[in-house]
Amino acid sequence: MRKSRLFALLCAFVPGAGEMYLGLMKKGLSVMTIFWGAIFVILFLNLPPLLVVLPVIWFYSFFDVLNLRNMTEQERMMQEDKFLFDLDNILQKDWRRILGSRYRLVGGGCIFLGFYLLYNNFLFPYLHRLADLFPFLYPILRNLPSLVVAALIILLGVYLLRGGYGAKRNLLEDDYTEYRGEKHD
């Protein structure tokens, strides 16, 4: 079926939508997920400097759709529809086992998300009223989720620098061998 060049151009303005319209569903889903996921992370963690990645993603998608639109129907059908990040190749087709053994990471993510939802939906409205009485509290309350994420990242960095779980605490004692003098034959 022939695709409308005008509608493809209009879809190109939404990252991922143009690729989907032209039949590359996996590629379009990847671009759309990366774009909107980046917006979510930037807003959630309050990291405005990361906004520089959004135009890059948008322009990549826009010009990719323009290139696909200028191909013939046969050329477009020959394009391989694949996700932008292939987990099977990145993790040598063992990604399910790797993610399955990371139950602590998944559990920690669930706990963090649960605490965030409790804070945002139940605790924050009551603390907001308190901030009306004490205006200096409002910036602290507004940035509390970012503060928690920053503290967790710092703790993870300290944990990794110390060698992670099961690391030897005193490497100097473990490497020490007593000098027993020279052996003469």
C-alpha positions in Angstrom: 0.0 0.0 0.0 1.3 3.4 -0.9 1.9 5.8 2.0 0.9 9.5 1.8 4.0 11.7 1.6 2.2 14.6 3.3 1.0 12.4 6.2 4.4 10.9 6.6 5.8 14.4 6.9 3.3 15.4 9.5 4.0 12.2 11.5 7.7 13.0 11.3 7.1 15.9 13.7 6.4 13.3 16.5 9.5 11.2 17.2 8.7 7.6 16.3 5.3 8.2 14.8 6.7 8.6 11.2 8.7 5.4 11.4 5.5 3.6 12.6 3.4 5.1 9.8 6.0 3.9 7.3 5.8 0.4 8.6 8.9 0.2 10.9 7.0 -0.5 14.1 9.9 -1.7 16.2 12.1 1.2 15.2 9.3 3.7 15.8 8.5 2.3 19.2 12.2 2.5 20.1 12.5 6.1 19.1 9.3 7.1 20.8 10.2 5.3 24.0 13.6 6.9 24.2 12.2 10.4 23.5 9.4 10.3 26.0 11.4 8.3 28.5 14.1 10.9 28.4 11.5 13.6 29.1 10.2 11.6 32.0 13.7 11.1 33.5 14.6 14.8 33.0 11.4 16.0 34.7 11.4 13.4 37.5 15.0 13.9 38.5 14.9 17.7 37.8 17.9 17.5 35.5 17.5 20.4 32.9 21.0 20.0 31.5 19.9 16.7 30.0 17.4 18.6 27.8 20.2 18.8 25.1 19.5 15.1 24.2 15.9 15.8 23.1 16.7 17.8 20.0 19.2 15.1 19.0 16.5 12.4 19.2 13.9 14.6 17.5 16.2 15.5 14.5 17.3 11.8 14.2 13.7 10.7 14.0 12.6 13.6 11.7 15.4 13.0 9.1 15.1 9.3 9.3 11.4 9.6 8.3 12.3 12.0 5.5 14.9 9.5 4.2 12.4 6.6 4.5 9.7 8.6 2.8 11.9 9.3 -0.2 12.6 5.6 -0.7 10.5 3.5 -3.1 8.0 1.1 -1.6 10.3 -1.8 -2.5 13.3 -0.2 -0.8 11.3 0.6 2.3 10.0 -3.0 2.5 13.7 -4.2 2.4 14.5 -2.1 5.5 15.0 -4.3 8.5 12.5 -3.4 11.2 14.5 -3.9 14.4 14.7 -2.2 17.8 17.4 0.5 18.1 19.0 -1.3 21.1 19.1 -5.1 20.6 19.4 -6.6 24.1 20.2 -10.0 22.7 23.4 -8.7 21.1 24.3 -6.3 23.9 24.1 -9.0 26.6 25.1 -12.0 24.3 21.6 -13.5 24.3 21.7 -14.1 28.0 19.8 -11.1 29.1 16.9 -12.9 30.6 19.1 -14.8 33.0 21.0 -11.6 33.9 17.9 -9.7 34.6 16.4 -12.6 36.5 19.3 -12.8 38.8 19.0 -9.1 39.6 15.9 -9.5 41.8 17.5 -7.1 44.4 17.8 -4.4 41.8 14.2 -4.9 40.7 13.0 -5.1 44.3 14.9 -1.9 45.1 13.3 -0.2 42.2 9.8 -1.3 43.3 10.5 0.0 46.8 11.8 3.3 45.5 8.8 3.7 43.2 6.4 2.8 46.1 8.0 5.4 48.4 7.9 8.0 45.7 4.2 7.4 45.1 3.4 7.5 48.8 5.4 10.8 49.1 3.9 12.4 46.0 0.3 11.4 46.6 -0.1 11.4 50.3 2.7 13.1 52.2 3.5 16.0 49.9 0.0 17.6 50.0 0.1 17.8 53.8 3.7 19.0 53.9 2.7 21.6 51.2 0.3 23.1 53.8 3.1 23.2 56.3 5.3 24.9 53.6 2.6 27.7 53.4 3.3 28.5 57.0 7.1 28.2 56.5 7.9 29.3 53.0 11.6 28.2 53.2 10.4 24.6 53.3 8.8 24.6 49.8 12.0 24.3 47.7 13.2 21.4 50.0 9.9 19.6 49.6 9.7 20.1 45.9 13.2 18.8 45.4 13.0 15.9 47.9 12.7 13.2 45.2 15.8 14.5 43.4 17.6 14.6 46.8 16.8 11.0 47.5 17.9 9.8 44.0 21.2 11.8 44.4 21.8 10.3 47.8 21.2 6.8 46.4 23.6 7.4 43.5 26.3 8.6 45.9 25.7 5.6 48.1 26.0 3.3 45.1 29.2 5.0 44.0 30.7 4.6 47.5 29.6 0.9 47.5 31.3 0.4 44.1 34.5 2.2 45.1 34.8 0.0 48.2 34.6 -3.1 45.9 31.0 -4.1 46.2 29.6 -7.0 48.1 32.1 -9.4 49.5 35.2 -7.3 48.9 38.1 -7.8 51.2 38.3 -4.9 53.7 42.0 -4.9 54.3 43.9 -5.7 51.2 47.3 -4.9 52.8 47.0 -7.7 55.4 45.9 -10.2 52.7 48.9 -9.4 50.5 51.4 -9.5 53.3 54.0 -12.3 53.3 56.6 -12.5 56.0 60.3 -12.4 54.9 62.1 -15.4 56.2 65.5 -14.7 55.1 67.6 -15.9 52.1 68.0 -19.6 51.5 71.6 -20.7 50.7 72.4 -24.0 49.1 
